[in-house]
Amino acid sequence: MSTGVSTNVNRKRWSLVNWLALAIAILLTKNVAAILWEYRHYFPPNFEANFLIGRQSMFQGLYRQAFYLHLISSPLALLLGIFMVGSGLSGLAMRYHQLSGRVLATIVFLGVVPSGFIMAAGTLAGWWTGLAFAINASLVALFCALAGYHAYRRNHQAHKRWAMRTFLMLCAPIVLRLIAGVSIVTNTSSPTVYRWSAWISWLLPLLVFECYNQLRTQLPVTQPPQR
C-alpha cells in the first residue's frame, strides 16, 4: 500500500507537467496569434509584405490556392493540436479528444499536407529549403496516420508518441519563426541561415523528443514504498 508521501509526490509531478504544458501552450498560442496578425497583409495580398516579396509573378493559379489553404489549415491544425496535447496530458476534456483527433486528421490530410507540398515546390529559397519543407509535410502525414492507427488499435502509449511527433511537426513554422527572430536580434540573418533553419525547425524538436523517449525507457522503474 502506498503512503501519503508518495501520493503527494505524484501529485507534485503531475502538477509540474501540467504547468509546463500550460506554459508551452501559452507560448505557442502567442506565436500563432502573431502569425495570424500578419494575415492582414494577405487579404488582399500585399507584395511589399515580407513573405510575398518576389512572389507576384507566381501568385496565381494552384500556388495562390495552396497559399490560402495553408494559411487557413495550418493555424487551425496547430491550435487543435495544442488542445489535444493539453487534454491528453491533463485528462480533461477527454470526451472531445477523439472527435478532435478526427477533425485534426481531416485538416492535415486535406489542407496542411497538400498545400505544404505545393508551397515547398514554390519556395524562393532554393531546392534545399524546399526539400526540408516537403519532408516536413511528409512526416506530418506519416506521423498523423500512425497516431490514428494506434488510436484505432487502442495502443494508447504508441498513440501518444506518434501524436506528439505529429504535433512537433506542426510546430515547425513556430520554431522557424523563433530562429528567424534570434538571427535578426544577433545580426546573423542570411539566406544560408534560413535554409538551415528550415531543417532545424523540425529536426531539432524531433531529435530532442526521441532522446527523451530513449532516456525514459532506460531509466529504472521505481516502486512506491510499501507499508
C-alpha positions, 0 to 999 in steps of 0.5 A: 500500500502506498503512503501519503508521501508518495501520493503527494509526490505524484501529485507534485509531478503531475502538477509540474507537467501540467504547468509546463504544458500550460506554459508551452501552450501559452507560448505557442498560442502567442506565436500563432496569434502573431502569425495570424496578425500578419494575415492582414497583409494577405487579404488582399495580398500585399507584395511589399509584405515580407513573405510575398516579396518576389512572389507576384509573378507566381501568385496565381493559379494552384500556388495562390490556392495552396497559399490560402489553404495553408494559411487557413489549415495550418493555424487551425491544425496547430491550435487543435493540436495544442488542445489535444496535447493539453487534454491528453496530458491533463485528462480533461476534456477527454470526451472531445479528444477523439472527435478532435483527433478526427477533425485534426486528421481531416485538416492535415490530410486535406489542407496542411499536407497538400498545400505544404507540398505545393508551397515547398515546390514554390519556395524562393529559397532554393531546392534545399529549403524546399526539400526540408519543407516537403519532408516536413509535410511528409512526416506530418502525414506519416506521423498523423496516420500512425497516431490514428492507427494506434488510436484505432488499435487502442495502443494508447502509449504508441498513440501518444508518441506518434501524436506528439511527433505529429504535433512537433511537426506542426510546430515547425513554422513556430520554431522557424519563426523563433530562429528567424527572430534570434538571427535578426536580434544577433545580426546573423540573418542570411539566406544560408541561415534560413535554409538551415533553419528550415531543417532545424525547425523540425529536426531539432524538436524531433531529435530532442523528443526521441532522446527523451523517449530513449532516456525514459525507457532506460531509466529504472522503474521505481516502486512506491514504498510499501507499508 
